[in-house]
Amino acid sequence: MATTALTGRQGDMKDVVVYTPGSHIEPGLRHWGKMAAALYNGRELIWRFFLREFSARYRQSLFGYLWAVMPAIITAATFSFLNRTGTLKIAQTDLPYPVYVLLGMTVWELFATGLTRSAQCLVNARTIITQINFSRETLVVAAFCEATLDFIIRLVVIAAAFVWFDVRPAQTAIYVPLILIPLGAMTVGLGFMLALANAVFRDIGNSLTVLLTFAMFLTPIVYPPPEQGARVLINYMNPVSPFVIAARDLAVKGELSRPGALLWASVFGVLVLFACWRVFHLAMVRIAERV
């Protein structure tokens, strides 16, 4: 626990903070407040880390910001071609198929990109971590901010696709960013755990892309949500699926088709954030040793 003592001669009093073992595992709501305050005080660091990674990523890039949208466009074009030629038999969708895939990929990429960048953030900043004492949570939050910016860029492509295919968005489309807040919370929470795991085992970062590709096909992105069979349970238990479905519903239909699923996924996302944040904070004192 940290305590404050007054030292010095009379008239020359100074505040000295004394740290004792176990100060990082202080129980109760009080420590949660300290964690939140430390993260808030690190907002300038988050901004600086975000700018550093953003500028480094696009500084010498030939296509620049197009890299933020190319995966979604390529996926939509590929599956649209396979669907049109009959190579894949995909059930009829209530939207033009390219728009349907682009919407799903935009939500999925927010989750997948946030995880991949968060997993690498501690390793990429290992020099700073070993030399400077600062809140390590800022690295994970900054990594998710990068994914959020990519998401905003993809929204421009979605708007262009709506115009091109003459799709009229519903008025509820403005609420899509709000329902994705719990998805962001879950992404940051899992990002905390993946960043820790990758700092110890580098295989985590290398295998994450493969695992996310497999998980993408368990999510109704390139196909409609299943209505029968074992796939219904798999789809329902997938915490990302409700956000993909809800985003499409609000963007086009104007109402939620599965509000119950969205509710449980939102609660799950918030719980994941707080649980993983706490674990990350407890492990923070060991991070510099393992990176």
Salt bridges, closest charged atoms under 4 A:
GLU26 OE2 - ARG30 NE 3.81
GLU26 OE1 - HIS31 ND1 3.83
GLU26 OE1 - LYS34 NZ 3.20
GLU44 OE2 - ARG48 NE 2.94
GLU53 OE2 - ARG52 NH2 2.88
ASP94 OD2 - LYS253 NZ 3.44
GLU109 OE1 - ARG154 NH2 3.77
GLU137 OE2 - HIS281 ND1 3.06
GLU146 OE1 - ARG57 NH1 2.55
GLU146 OE1 - ARG117 NH1 3.86
ASP150 OD2 - ARG117 NH2 2.83
GLU227 OE2 - ARG258 NH2 3.69
ASP249 OD1 - LYS253 NZ 3.67
GLU289 OE1 - ARG286 NH1 3.48
